[in-house]
Amino acid sequence: MNESNKASYTAILGNLFLTVFNIIVGLSSGSSSLLAEGFNSGSDVINSVVGAFAVKISSQPATSEYPYKRERIEPLIGLGFSLLLFYLAYTIFMDGYSKITMAHIPTVGVLAGVMAAIGIFFNFYIMKTLSTVGKKSNSQVFVSMSKEKMLDVIASIGVVITVIASQLGFTILDPILSFIIAILVIKTAVEMLRDNYNSILGKIPKNLEGRIKKVVLYIHEVESVPSIKINNKGQHYGVALDIELDSSLNIGQASDISDEIKKIIIKSIQFVDEVDVEIYSE
């Protein structure tokens, strides 16, 4: 089983566990925050399944219809995740608003704090797993899912704090923390929306072209690099470049240098998996 599949199964099973126990404990302890976290974990189960499906599609080989594979499905799914976060922020805010307008805010049971503490460790482990695989494979789906789980870590910490405060008589802290968490969710949603939108449009990292040019010019037979074009395919980049070589080189030597450039770029520049070199000499 590869790392992507392991991360997907970890997210699905972990979120399923949190969904069941958060809802059970939330109902028994009277914690609406934990109950809401349970339903949120339920939506994360769905997101994890959809994410695993997207990763499977994006890893399919190129075809004549999809010469650059289907990797852009990942930021498309990530875009959907970010839009769902806006709705989550709205529900968290409204939950806090409904509590703060109550004449008497109920005390939350200690069991809710225990379950939330367990949720902190589960959510953190899922988040780290998704984040590690996402960064390693440049997967927008896993990166987006890891950011969602970071919010769940913060929400679980918030539940623990509100339980302690509630037991001490500071029940007003529960709705106040709901407002703070809602703001953090909106901030994360905006960042995810921006990153996935830029990926869909094929935005290239600022320093990528300069790094490629530096690698190519390290080969002393290359006199200049007039043009570099980069295609953001989703998880990987395709590179097409024009190079000018020493005019004393013959065709065979030029061909060897072209092959060397392709190998060096793919080896040196992370996530570049395709290089096309056009050679000309004075």
C-alpha positions in Angstrom: 0.0 0.0 0.0 1.5 3.4 -1.0 1.7 6.5 1.2 -1.3 8.2 -0.4 -3.6 5.2 0.3 -2.3 4.9 3.8 -3.1 8.6 4.4 -6.5 8.2 2.9 -7.4 5.2 5.1 -6.0 6.9 8.2 -8.2 9.9 7.6 -11.3 7.9 6.8 -11.0 5.5 9.8 -9.9 8.3 12.2 -12.7 10.6 11.3 -15.2 7.7 11.5 -14.1 7.0 15.1 -14.3 10.7 16.0 -17.8 11.0 14.4 -19.3 8.1 16.4 -17.8 8.9 19.8 -18.2 12.7 19.6 -21.9 12.4 18.8 -22.4 9.8 21.6 -20.5 11.8 24.2 -21.9 15.1 23.0 -25.5 13.8 23.5 -24.8 12.3 26.9 -22.9 15.2 28.3 -25.0 18.0 26.9 -22.1 19.5 24.9 -23.4 21.2 21.8 -19.8 22.1 20.8 -18.8 18.4 20.9 -21.9 17.4 19.1 -21.2 19.9 16.4 -17.6 18.6 16.2 -19.0 15.1 15.8 -21.1 16.2 12.8 -18.1 18.0 11.4 -16.0 14.8 11.7 -18.9 13.1 9.8 -18.4 15.6 7.0 -14.7 14.9 7.2 -15.4 11.2 6.5 -17.1 12.2 3.3 -14.3 14.6 2.4 -11.8 11.9 3.0 -13.6 9.5 0.7 -13.9 12.1 -2.0 -10.3 13.1 -1.5 -9.1 9.5 -1.9 -11.2 9.2 -5.1 -9.6 12.4 -6.4 -6.1 11.2 -5.6 -6.8 7.9 -7.4 -8.0 9.7 -10.5 -5.1 12.2 -10.5 -2.6 9.3 -10.4 -3.9 7.6 -13.6 -1.5 7.6 -16.5 -1.6 10.1 -19.3 -3.8 9.4 -22.4 -4.3 11.0 -25.8 -7.3 12.9 -24.3 -5.5 13.8 -21.1 -1.8 14.2 -22.1 -1.0 15.9 -18.8 -3.0 13.4 -16.8 -5.9 14.5 -14.5 -3.9 16.1 -11.7 -5.9 19.3 -11.7 -8.8 17.4 -10.3 -7.1 17.8 -6.9 -7.2 21.6 -6.6 -10.7 21.4 -8.0 -11.7 19.2 -5.1 -9.7 21.4 -2.7 -11.7 24.3 -4.0 -14.9 22.5 -3.0 -13.4 21.8 0.5 -12.6 25.5 1.0 -16.2 26.5 0.1 -17.5 23.9 2.6 -15.4 25.6 5.3 -17.3 28.9 4.8 -20.5 27.0 5.6 -18.9 25.4 8.6 -17.8 28.9 9.9 -21.4 30.0 9.5 -22.8 27.1 11.5 -20.2 27.6 14.3 -21.0 31.3 14.4 -24.7 30.7 14.6 -24.2 28.1 17.3 -22.3 30.6 19.4 -24.9 33.3 18.7 -27.7 31.0 19.9 -25.9 30.3 23.1 -25.0 33.9 23.9 -28.6 35.0 23.5 -29.8 32.4 26.1 -31.0 33.6 29.5 -29.0 30.8 31.0 -26.1 29.0 29.3 -26.0 25.3 30.4 -23.0 23.8 32.1 -21.1 21.3 30.0 -20.3 17.8 31.4 -16.7 16.7 32.2 -17.0 13.7 29.8 -17.1 16.1 26.9 -13.7 17.5 27.9 -12.3 14.0 28.1 -13.5 13.1 24.6 -12.3 16.4 23.2 -8.9 15.7 24.7 -8.8 12.4 22.9 -10.0 14.2 19.8 -7.0 16.5 20.0 -4.5 13.6 19.6 -6.5 11.8 16.9 -7.0 15.0 14.9 -3.3 16.0 15.3 -2.2 12.6 14.1 -4.5 12.7 11.1 -3.4 16.2 10.3 0.3 15.4 10.4 -0.2 12.3 8.2 -2.1 14.2 5.6 0.3 17.2 5.7 3.4 15.0 5.4 2.1 13.1 2.4 0.6 16.3 0.9 3.9 18.2 0.9 5.9 15.2 -0.2 3.6 14.6 -3.2 2.5 18.2 -3.8 -1.1 17.0 -3.4 -3.6 19.9 -3.0 -6.2 17.5 -1.7 -4.1 16.2 1.2 -2.8 19.7 1.9 -6.4 21.0 2.1 -7.6 18.1 4.2 -4.7 18.7 6.6 -5.7 22.3 7.0 -9.2 21.2 7.8 -7.9 18.9 10.5 -5.8 21.7 12.0 -9.1 23.5 12.6 -10.5 20.4 14.3 -7.4 20.3 16.6 -8.1 24.0 17.5 -11.9 23.2 18.0 -11.1 20.3 20.2 -8.8 22.4 22.3 -11.6 25.0 22.5 -14.0 22.3 23.8 -11.6 21.3 26.6 -11.2 25.0 27.6 -15.0 25.6 27.6 -15.6 22.5 29.7 -13.1 23.7 32.3 -14.5 27.2 32.2 -18.1 25.8 32.4 -17.3 23.8 35.5 -15.8 26.9 37.1 -19.0 28.9 36.3 -17.7 30.8 33.2 -20.3 29.4 30.8 -20.1 32.6 28.6 -16.7 31.4 27.3 -18.3 28.7 25.2 -20.1 31.0 22.7 -17.1 33.5 22.7 -14.7 30.7 21.7 -17.2 29.7 19.0 -16.9 33.2 17.4 -13.1 32.9 17.6 -13.0 29.5 15.9 -15.4 30.7 13.2 -13.0 33.5 12.4 -10.1 31.0 12.2 -12.2 28.8 9.9 -12.9 31.7 7.6 -9.2 32.6 7.5 -8.3 29.1 6.6 -11.0 28.9 4.0 -9.8 32.1 2.3 -6.2 30.7 2.1 -7.4 27.3 0.7 -9.6 29.1 -1.8 -6.7 31.2 -3.0 -4.2 28.4 -3.2 -6.5 26.0 -5.0 -7.7 28.7 -7.4 -4.2 29.6 -8.3 -3.3 26.0 -8.9 -6.3 25.5 -11.2 -5.3 28.5 -13.2 -1.7 27.1 -13.5 0.1 29.7 -11.4 3.9 29.0 -11.2 5.9 29.5 -8.0 7.9 32.7 -8.2 11.4 31.2 -8.0 10.9 28.1 -10.1 11.9 29.6 -13.4 15.1 31.0 -11.9 16.0 27.7 -10.3 15.6 25.9 -13.6 17.7 28.5 -15.4 20.4 28.2 -12.8 20.6 24.4 -13.1 20.8 24.6 -16.9 23.5 27.3 -17.0 25.6 25.1 -14.7 26.4 23.0 -17.8 29.3 24.9 -19.3 28.3 24.1 -22.9 25.1 26.1 -22.5 25.6 29.7 -23.4 22.1 31.1 -22.7 18.5 30.1 -22.0 16.3 32.5 -24.1 13.0 31.0 -23.1 11.5 28.9 -20.3 7.9 27.9 -20.2 6.4 26.0 -17.3 3.1 24.1 -17.2 1.5 23.6 -13.8 -0.3 20.3 -14.3 -1.5 20.0 -10.7 0.9 17.9 -8.7 3.8 18.2 -11.2 5.3 20.7 -13.6 6.1 20.3 -17.3 9.0 22.4 -18.6 9.8 23.5 -22.1 12.9 25.5 -22.7 15.1 26.9 -25.5 18.8 26.8 -25.0 21.7 28.2 -27.0 24.8 26.0 -27.2 28.4 26.5 -28.3 28.4 26.6 -32.1 31.4 24.2 -32.3 29.3 21.3 -31.0 28.1 18.7 -33.5 24.5 17.2 -33.6 25.4 14.2 -31.5 27.1 16.3 -28.8 24.1 18.6 -28.7 21.7 15.7 -28.4 23.7 14.3 -25.4 23.6 17.7 -23.7 19.9 17.9 -24.2 19.4 14.5 -22.6 21.7 15.5 -19.7 19.7 18.7 -19.2 16.4 16.7 -18.9 17.9 14.3 -16.4 19.4 17.1 -14.3 16.2 19.2 -14.1 14.0 16.3 -13.2 16.5 15.2 -10.5 17.2 18.6 -9.1 13.8 20.4 -9.3 11.2 18.8 -7.1 7.9 17.9 -8.8 9.2 18.5 -12.4 8.4 15.2 -14.3 8.6 16.3 -17.9 11.2 18.4 -19.8 11.3 19.4 -23.5 14.5 21.0 -24.8 14.8 23.0 -28.0 18.4 23.6 -29.1 19.8 26.1 -31.5 23.3 27.5 -32.1 24.7 30.6 -33.7 
